[in-house]
């Protein structure tokens, strides 16, 4: 497989498959320059960068326009604030490349990111989804890799024995065939505030195998206020982590029936963890509400697969649901 650098001719560039890069942007005037620059420096040059401004109120637009004056491959779209999922969906509708990739406006690519992902895609005749590793950088100076060791497989291969979904990638490190997404009408679910890309990737891995590369291709920077996990835990902010499983269950059943049993066990585990977090964070009335609302799924979890300790806690949650003091004590265990 031959790759072309930034000094290749225009004819050579257009002989390669185009990659549509989707970048949602909301009040990112401090970080977007570096993110755009990391796309501009790619050794693989047949790309278009679709920046979807999700109603920014700072100088994000001016930053993007300064790049557009010197780079015709940048496309700027504006929409009223509807969230990152809707911004990515707007980009998907506008994309016209053979492949799509995502880069948030505070993340960075290495210069060879697209070259590595595209090269791996072309090595595998039937590949439609490949991913690389992402380094997570923290403000205190330490770093970590997102996800376990990269591997290949459909959805069920990414569900751990304790029913936990363990994706080996971050959204800034993937390359996906665009026709695949349009064939199965795969989009990001709106109204999900945390882990909004979970449902998207579950659906993708129901219709095609994911192929991993154990190479770092992107950097994900943890900034103050950029992650829900750095704010006070509130049930309404995290409920979407459960809701997403109910929304996509039919898709999994229709397109990957081999995984539906594992999927349901994973859903039940997520419900258990959500209710437990309600209790641990002092939201006892909400915890009681959800125990009764999702009692059937909690019962399934308590007698299903998974860690014995978790199943015992789940049974105690249901038993103590009408006793706030006991729930509070359970949350400390």
N, C-alpha and C positions, 0 to 999 in steps of 0.2 A: 504494500500500500504506500503510495507516494503522498507526501504532504507538502503544502506550499507555504512559504513564509510570506512576510509582509512585502517582499520585493517581487512577488510573482506578477505576471501580466494580468490584465483584466480578463482576457480570454481564458487563462488558466483558472482564475478564481471562479468564473461562472461555469466551468466544466464540473465543478464539485457540487455536491448537494448543499442547498441553502439550509442554514439553521436559524430559526426564529428564536431570539432570546427575549423572554418576557420579564420585565422589571417593574413590579408595582412600586409606587413611590408615594409616601405621605409624610410631609414635613421632614424631609431628609436633606436639607440644604448643607448640613455639616458633613455628610458622608457620601453623597451621590457622586461627587467628582471622582473619587477613588474607584468606586464601583464601575462607573462608565469607562474609566481609563483602563481597568483590568479587562474589559471587553475589547477595547480598542487595541490592546497589546497582544491579542490572541495570534498565535502563529497560524491557526486556521482562520482564513479571512472571509469566507463566503457566508456572512451572517447579516441579519438585520436585527437591530435592537429596538424593541417596542416598549417604550416607557409609558406606563399608565399612571397618570397623576390622579390619585384618589382624593381630590378636593383639598390639596395642600393650601395652607394659609401663610406659609413662609416664602422663601425665595427659591423653592425647588424649580419652578417653571423657568426662572431666569437662568439658573444653572444649566438646565437641559438645553435651553435655546442657545447658550453660548457654545455648546458642543455641536448642536445641529448646524451652526454656521460653517463648521469645518468638516462635518461628517454626514454625508447624505444618507447613510444607512440607518440613521437614528430616526425613529418615528415617535412623535409625541401625541398622546391621546389624553384628554381630560374628561373626568367624570365627577359628579358630586360624590361626596364621601359615602361609600357603601361597603367599605371593608376590603381586606386584602384578597379574599376569595373572588369577589366580583371584579376586582382589578385584574386578577389573573385571567378570569373568564373573558373579560374584554380583550385582553391580549391574545387569547386563544382564537377568538373570532376574527381578529385582524391578521393573524399569522398566515403567511403563504409559503413558508419553507417546507422542505421534506421532513425536517425534524424540529422539535422544540426543546428548549432548555430554559431554566429559570435562574434568575439571580436577583436576590433582594438588594435594595439600594443601600444596605449597610454591610453587605457581604462582598467578598473578593474572590476572583479567580486567579489561578496561576496562569502564566502565559501559554502553557501547553494544554489547558483544560479541554477545550473543544477538540483539539487534535487527538488527545488521548481517548476521549469518549467516542468520537466519530471513528477513530481507527479500530477500537474494540468492536463497535457496531458492525463495521464492514468485514471484520474477520469471521463473524458468525453469520452464516447465510440466512438464518431465520430470526435473528435478533431484532426486536423492536423496542427494547427498553434496556439500557445499560446505565450503570452508576459507578461512581468512584467514591473515595473517602473524603470526608470533610474534617478539618481541624477546627475545634471550638476553642476560641481564645477568650480568656477571662480578664477582667480589669485588674486583678491582683497579680497578673503576669503568668499564671500557670495556664496550661492548655491540655486538651484531651481530644480523642478522636470520637466522632459521633458514630454510635452503633458498634456492634461486634465485628468480627472479621467478615469481609465481603464474601458472599457465596451466591450461587445461582439457584433459581427455583421459582415456583408459583407461590401463591399466598401462604399455603399451609407450611411451607418451608421456613417462613419467617415468624411462626407462632411458637413460642418457647413451651417447654413441657409444663410450665406453671400457668399456661394460658395467656401469657403476656405477649403482645405484638412487639417484636424487636426488629425494627427496620435498620438495616446496616448502612443507611445513607441519609443525607440531608437534602432538602429540595434544591439547593444550589449545586448539587453534584450529579445531576441526572441528564440523560438524553433520551427522548421518546419519539417514536414515529408519529407524526401528526395525523396521518390518515387513520391510524389505529384509534386515536381518541375520537375522531369524528365518526368512524364506523360504529362505535359503541356509545356515542353521545356521552363521553366522560368529561365532566366538568367538576369544579370545586363547589362544595356545598356552601351556600350562603348562610349567614347567621351563626356561624361557628367561630367562637372567639379564641379558642386554644386548640392547637394541633389541627388546624383547619385543613391541612393537606392529608390527614390520615385516610379519610374516605376516598379521596382521589387515588391514592396509591394502592389501597386495597382493591379498588375496581380495576386498576391497570393490571395488577398481578393476578386477577381472575381471568384475564383474557390473553395474557402473554407472560412468558417467563422473564424474570429479571436476571440480568447477567452482571456480576460484580467484578470490579477491578480493585486490587489492594494497592492503590496509588492515591495519594492526596491530590485532589483537584480543586478544592475550594477552602476558604476560610470563613468561618461563621463567628462574628464578634458579639460577645455578650456585653451590651451597654446598659447603663443605668436607665431604668424605665422602659427598656426595649422588650422585656419578656414578662408575661403575666406571672411567672413564678417569682419575680422579684417584688411583686406587689402583695398586699394583704389578700389572703385567700377568701374568695366569695363564691358561694354555691352557684349563683347565676352566671358567673364568668366561666365556670368549668362544666356546667351541665351539658354543653354541646359535645363533650367527649363521649357521653352516653348516647345522646340523641342521634349522632352520626351513624351509629350501628343499626338503629331501627330504620333509618332512611335508606341504607344501602343493602339491607338484608335480602330483598327480593333480587337485586342485581347479582349478588353472590350465588343465590339459589339457582338463578337462571343460567349463569355463565361459568360457574365453578362449583357444581354440586358436590364434587369430591371434597371440597373444603368447608361445606356448610356446618358440619358437626364441630370442627375446630373453631370456626367463626363464632358459632353460638356460645361455645365455652369461653371464648375470648370476650365476647360481649358481656357475659355474666360476671367475669372477672373484673371488667372495667366498671360495671355497676357496683360491685362490692367495694372496690377501691374508692369510688366516688362517695358512696355513703360513709365509708370509714373516714374519709377526709372531712366530710361535713362534721362528724362527731369530734374528730381530733382538733378541728379549728373552732370549736365552740358553738357550732350551728346545730344545736340539738333538736330544735323544732323542725328544721328542714330535714335533718337526718331521719327523724321519726316519720315525716311525710313520705320520704322516698323509700323507706323500708316497707311501708304499706303499699305504696304505688307500684314498686317493683318486687313484691314479695315472691312471686312465682319464680322470677329469675334468680333471686337470692337463694331460694330453696334448691333450685337446680344446681347452683354453684356449690352449695354446702354438701351435696352428696355426689358431686361429679369429680373430675380429675383436678389436680392442683395440689398445692402444699397443704398438709394436714393442719398446720397452724392457722392458715387463712380460713380454711373451712370451719374450724372451731370458732374463730372470731365471728364469722358470718352467722353461725347458729346462735351465738350469744347476742349478737346485735338484734336478731329477730326476737329472741326471748326477752330482751331488756327494752324493747322499743317503747314501752309505755312507762319506763322508769328512768327519768333524766339523770339521776345521780349515778345509777349503774352504767348508763351509756357513757357518761363523762369518765367514769373509772375505766371502762373498756377502751376508750380512746387513748388512754395513757399507756396501755400495754404495748 
